[in-house]
């Protein structure tokens, strides 16, 4: 499938997709579906960026319009809070090989879980906003008291801080 075809098909998908009950998805769910498709394409050696490449500007326009339309109609204005994962649930995930390092996918899932858990990232967007390189939010430190190495996370400006 060419980029042009993918752009068209995904545009139709965004305008027509519904959940099992036939209701429209929340705006953030539509965005997350596109992110999941992007991840699938990258895992299958399709090096394109749906959210950045010019070839997909029409899709981004459709997605933006649909998200605004849904918000205007009051769909998805309430934020759901996830339940806390208990120690027993985490043990279950490790012992049943849901988390681990033996496959690339499992390693990515495990990193996502561990980073979110240890750095108290509250949402998928915070994971996506993590910076690496010279302006990284995660740095290796050494404890002055016992010389042990640890990772330190420096939070960027959050909604709470910005709105204060």
C-alpha positions in Angstrom: 0.0 0.0 0.0 1.4 3.4 -1.0 1.6 6.3 1.5 -1.2 8.0 -0.6 -3.5 5.0 -0.2 -2.7 4.6 3.5 -3.4 8.3 4.0 -6.8 7.9 2.3 -7.8 4.6 4.0 -6.8 5.9 7.5 -8.8 9.1 6.9 -11.9 7.0 6.2 -11.1 4.8 9.2 -11.0 7.9 11.5 -14.3 9.2 10.3 -16.1 5.8 10.4 -14.6 3.8 13.3 -17.0 3.0 16.2 -16.7 0.9 19.3 -18.5 -2.4 19.8 -21.6 -0.6 21.0 -21.7 1.5 17.8 -20.7 4.7 19.6 -17.9 7.0 18.5 -14.6 6.8 20.3 -13.3 9.6 22.5 -11.0 12.0 20.7 -7.9 10.9 22.6 -8.7 7.3 21.7 -8.7 8.2 18.0 -5.3 9.7 18.5 -4.1 6.7 20.3 -5.3 4.4 17.6 -3.2 6.3 15.1 -0.2 6.0 17.4 -0.8 2.3 17.6 -1.0 2.0 13.9 2.3 4.0 13.6 3.9 1.7 16.1 2.8 -1.4 14.1 4.1 0.1 10.9 7.5 0.8 12.4 7.7 -2.7 13.9 7.0 -4.1 10.4 9.8 -2.0 8.8 7.7 0.8 7.4 9.7 3.8 8.2 7.1 6.5 8.0 5.8 9.1 10.5 2.1 9.5 10.2 2.1 12.5 12.5 5.0 14.3 10.8 5.4 13.3 7.1 3.9 15.6 4.5 2.3 12.5 2.8 -0.1 12.3 5.7 -1.2 15.9 6.1 -4.7 15.1 4.9 -5.0 12.4 7.5 -3.8 14.7 10.3 -6.4 17.3 9.1 -9.2 14.6 9.3 -8.0 13.5 12.7 -7.9 17.1 14.0 -11.3 17.9 12.6 -12.9 14.7 14.0 -11.3 15.3 17.5 -12.6 18.9 17.6 -16.1 17.8 16.4 -16.3 15.1 19.1 -15.1 17.6 21.8 -17.7 20.1 20.7 -20.4 17.4 21.0 -19.2 16.7 24.6 -17.7 13.3 23.8 -14.7 12.4 25.8 -14.6 15.4 28.1 -14.4 13.3 31.2 -11.0 11.7 32.0 -11.0 8.1 33.2 -8.6 7.2 35.9 -6.8 3.9 35.7 -6.9 1.6 38.7 -3.6 1.2 40.6 -1.7 -2.0 39.7 -1.3 -4.0 42.9 1.8 -5.9 43.9 0.0 -9.1 43.3 -0.9 -8.0 39.8 2.6 -7.0 39.0 3.9 -10.3 40.3 1.4 -12.1 38.1 2.6 -10.1 35.1 6.2 -11.1 35.7 5.5 -14.7 36.6 3.3 -15.2 33.6 5.7 -13.7 31.1 3.6 -10.7 30.4 6.5 -8.5 31.4 10.1 -9.6 30.5 13.1 -9.1 28.2 13.0 -12.2 26.0 11.3 -10.5 23.0 11.6 -7.0 21.6 7.8 -6.3 22.1 7.9 -7.6 25.7 10.9 -5.5 26.4 9.1 -2.3 25.1 6.0 -3.1 27.1 8.2 -3.8 30.2 10.1 -0.5 29.7 6.9 1.4 29.3 5.5 -0.1 32.5 8.7 0.4 34.6 9.3 3.9 33.4 5.7 4.9 34.2 5.9 3.2 37.6 9.2 4.5 38.7 9.0 8.0 37.4 5.2 8.4 38.2 4.3 9.3 34.6 0.5 9.7 34.7 -0.5 9.4 31.0 0.7 8.1 27.6 1.4 11.7 26.6 4.0 12.0 29.3 5.7 8.9 28.0 5.7 10.3 24.5 7.0 13.7 25.7 10.1 12.1 27.4 13.3 13.8 26.0 16.5 12.0 25.4 20.0 13.2 24.4 21.6 16.4 25.6 18.3 17.7 27.0 17.2 14.4 28.6 14.8 14.3 31.5 16.5 11.1 32.8 20.1 11.2 34.0 22.4 8.7 35.7 23.5 9.9 39.1 25.8 8.6 41.8 24.7 8.7 45.5 27.3 10.8 47.5 26.6 8.7 50.6 27.1 5.1 49.3 28.3 5.5 45.7 25.3 3.6 44.3 24.2 4.6 40.8 20.6 5.6 40.2 18.4 7.3 37.6 17.0 10.7 38.3 13.9 12.0 36.5 13.4 15.7 36.1 9.8 16.6 35.4 9.0 19.1 32.6 6.3 21.7 33.0 3.1 19.8 33.7 -0.5 20.8 33.5 -0.6 21.2 37.2 2.5 23.4 37.4 1.6 25.5 34.3 -1.9 26.2 35.7 -0.7 27.2 39.2 
